[in-house]
Amino acid sequence: MIAANIWHWWIGVVLLFAALGAVLSVGAGYLSKVTAMKYPNRRQRRK
């Protein structure tokens, strides 16, 4: 039973870091898209 309890906590830690990474990557992708529309680079300005 002790091993199951320890394993349970490690799964929780791994899932926490995975969720934080997913949230941060979605936020960074959103910000990059928003700033790309506000400040277009040369290639986007030609069109």
VMD Tcl script that builds the backbone (N, CA, C; Angstrom):
set m [mol new atoms 141]
animate dup $m
set s [atomselect $m all]
$s set {name element resname resid chain x y z} {
  {N N MET 1 A 0.814 -1.201 0.000}
  {CA C MET 1 A 0.000 0.000 0.000}
  {C C MET 1 A 0.857 1.264 0.000}
  {N N ILE 2 A 2.025 1.196 0.612}
  {CA C ILE 2 A 2.892 2.378 0.655}
  {C C ILE 2 A 3.379 2.711 -0.747}
  {N N ALA 3 A 3.724 1.682 -1.528}
  {CA C ALA 3 A 4.196 1.920 -2.894}
  {C C ALA 3 A 3.094 2.535 -3.753}
  {N N ALA 4 A 1.866 2.127 -3.541}
  {CA C ALA 4 A 0.761 2.704 -4.306}
  {C C ALA 4 A 0.587 4.178 -3.962}
  {N N ASN 5 A 0.754 4.536 -2.705}
  {CA C ASN 5 A 0.616 5.927 -2.287}
  {C C ASN 5 A 1.728 6.789 -2.880}
  {N N ILE 6 A 2.959 6.303 -2.858}
  {CA C ILE 6 A 4.078 7.044 -3.442}
  {C C ILE 6 A 3.885 7.179 -4.945}
  {N N TRP 7 A 3.488 6.099 -5.626}
  {CA C TRP 7 A 3.256 6.131 -7.064}
  {C C TRP 7 A 2.155 7.136 -7.402}
  {N N HIS 8 A 1.130 7.204 -6.584}
  {CA C HIS 8 A 0.030 8.135 -6.789}
  {C C HIS 8 A 0.536 9.575 -6.758}
  {N N TRP 9 A 1.417 9.903 -5.831}
  {CA C TRP 9 A 1.940 11.262 -5.742}
  {C C TRP 9 A 2.819 11.603 -6.933}
  {N N TRP 10 A 3.627 10.636 -7.419}
  {CA C TRP 10 A 4.486 10.922 -8.570}
  {C C TRP 10 A 3.676 11.149 -9.833}
  {N N ILE 11 A 2.582 10.408 -9.999}
  {CA C ILE 11 A 1.711 10.638 -11.156}
  {C C ILE 11 A 1.115 12.040 -11.087}
  {N N GLY 12 A 0.737 12.471 -9.895}
  {CA C GLY 12 A 0.196 13.815 -9.717}
  {C C GLY 12 A 1.210 14.891 -10.069}
  {N N VAL 13 A 2.456 14.702 -9.691}
  {CA C VAL 13 A 3.501 15.685 -9.998}
  {C C VAL 13 A 3.740 15.755 -11.502}
  {N N VAL 14 A 3.804 14.606 -12.157}
  {CA C VAL 14 A 4.023 14.572 -13.606}
  {C C VAL 14 A 2.858 15.239 -14.335}
  {N N LEU 15 A 1.635 14.951 -13.930}
  {CA C LEU 15 A 0.476 15.563 -14.570}
  {C C LEU 15 A 0.412 17.066 -14.315}
  {N N LEU 16 A 0.842 17.499 -13.150}
  {CA C LEU 16 A 0.880 18.935 -12.853}
  {C C LEU 16 A 1.828 19.658 -13.794}
  {N N PHE 17 A 3.042 19.131 -13.971}
  {CA C PHE 17 A 4.009 19.769 -14.858}
  {C C PHE 17 A 3.557 19.710 -16.313}
  {N N ALA 18 A 2.911 18.620 -16.710}
  {CA C ALA 18 A 2.407 18.515 -18.076}
  {C C ALA 18 A 1.305 19.549 -18.323}
  {N N ALA 19 A 0.420 19.720 -17.362}
  {CA C ALA 19 A -0.660 20.706 -17.509}
  {C C ALA 19 A -0.106 22.124 -17.528}
  {N N LEU 20 A 0.862 22.417 -16.679}
  {CA C LEU 20 A 1.468 23.749 -16.672}
  {C C LEU 20 A 2.180 24.037 -17.988}
  {N N GLY 21 A 2.886 23.045 -18.517}
  {CA C GLY 21 A 3.547 23.210 -19.808}
  {C C GLY 21 A 2.556 23.447 -20.929}
  {N N ALA 22 A 1.424 22.742 -20.901}
  {CA C ALA 22 A 0.406 22.923 -21.934}
  {C C ALA 22 A -0.211 24.316 -21.860}
  {N N VAL 23 A -0.511 24.775 -20.652}
  {CA C VAL 23 A -1.103 26.105 -20.488}
  {C C VAL 23 A -0.126 27.191 -20.925}
  {N N LEU 24 A 1.138 27.050 -20.549}
  {CA C LEU 24 A 2.134 28.048 -20.940}
  {C C LEU 24 A 2.362 28.061 -22.445}
  {N N SER 25 A 2.371 26.894 -23.076}
  {CA C SER 25 A 2.592 26.863 -24.523}
  {C C SER 25 A 1.394 27.437 -25.277}
  {N N VAL 26 A 0.187 27.190 -24.804}
  {CA C VAL 26 A -0.992 27.783 -25.447}
  {C C VAL 26 A -0.969 29.294 -25.280}
  {N N GLY 27 A -0.608 29.766 -24.091}
  {CA C GLY 27 A -0.516 31.208 -23.865}
  {C C GLY 27 A 0.556 31.860 -24.716}
  {N N ALA 28 A 1.704 31.227 -24.847}
  {CA C ALA 28 A 2.782 31.772 -25.674}
  {C C ALA 28 A 2.386 31.769 -27.149}
  {N N GLY 29 A 1.723 30.736 -27.604}
  {CA C GLY 29 A 1.256 30.699 -28.989}
  {C C GLY 29 A 0.226 31.781 -29.266}
  {N N TYR 30 A -0.669 32.002 -28.324}
  {CA C TYR 30 A -1.671 33.058 -28.480}
  {C C TYR 30 A -1.009 34.429 -28.550}
  {N N LEU 31 A -0.077 34.680 -27.640}
  {CA C LEU 31 A 0.594 35.976 -27.648}
  {C C LEU 31 A 1.413 36.186 -28.917}
  {N N SER 32 A 2.042 35.143 -29.407}
  {CA C SER 32 A 2.820 35.297 -30.639}
  {C C SER 32 A 1.913 35.588 -31.831}
  {N N LYS 33 A 0.738 34.975 -31.885}
  {CA C LYS 33 A -0.199 35.255 -32.975}
  {C C LYS 33 A -0.738 36.678 -32.879}
  {N N VAL 34 A -1.061 37.131 -31.681}
  {CA C VAL 34 A -1.623 38.468 -31.502}
  {C C VAL 34 A -0.586 39.531 -31.842}
  {N N THR 35 A 0.641 39.362 -31.359}
  {CA C THR 35 A 1.663 40.359 -31.665}
  {C C THR 35 A 2.079 40.296 -33.132}
  {N N ALA 36 A 1.971 39.138 -33.780}
  {CA C ALA 36 A 2.303 39.042 -35.197}
  {C C ALA 36 A 1.299 39.839 -36.028}
  {N N MET 37 A 0.039 39.871 -35.603}
  {CA C MET 37 A -0.942 40.653 -36.346}
  {C C MET 37 A -0.755 42.150 -36.092}
  {N N LYS 38 A -0.329 42.509 -34.890}
  {CA C LYS 38 A -0.152 43.923 -34.559}
  {C C LYS 38 A 1.131 44.478 -35.166}
  {N N TYR 39 A 2.189 43.698 -35.154}
  {CA C TYR 39 A 3.486 44.119 -35.677}
  {C C TYR 39 A 3.934 43.139 -36.758}
  {N N PRO 40 A 3.414 43.267 -37.973}
  {CA C PRO 40 A 3.784 42.302 -39.030}
  {C C PRO 40 A 5.227 42.501 -39.490}
  {N N ASN 41 A 5.841 41.414 -39.924}
  {CA C ASN 41 A 7.196 41.522 -40.454}
  {C C ASN 41 A 7.149 41.929 -41.929}
  {N N ARG 42 A 8.279 42.063 -42.567}
  {CA C ARG 42 A 8.328 42.564 -43.945}
  {C C ARG 42 A 7.577 41.669 -44.917}
  {N N ARG 43 A 7.691 40.378 -44.744}
  {CA C ARG 43 A 7.037 39.442 -45.653}
  {C C ARG 43 A 5.519 39.592 -45.579}
  {N N GLN 44 A 4.979 39.811 -44.384}
  {CA C GLN 44 A 3.536 39.960 -44.226}
  {C C GLN 44 A 3.044 41.334 -44.703}
  {N N ARG 45 A 3.888 42.357 -44.673}
  {CA C ARG 45 A 3.494 43.705 -45.079}
  {C C ARG 45 A 3.364 43.828 -46.590}
  {N N ARG 46 A 4.082 43.023 -47.363}
  {CA C ARG 46 A 4.055 43.135 -48.829}
  {C C ARG 46 A 2.713 42.755 -49.412}
  {N N LYS 47 A 1.988 41.870 -48.762}
  {CA C LYS 47 A 0.721 41.359 -49.313}
  {C C LYS 47 A -0.380 42.383 -49.247}
}
mol reanalyze $m
mol bondsrecalc $m
mol representation Tube
mol addrep $m
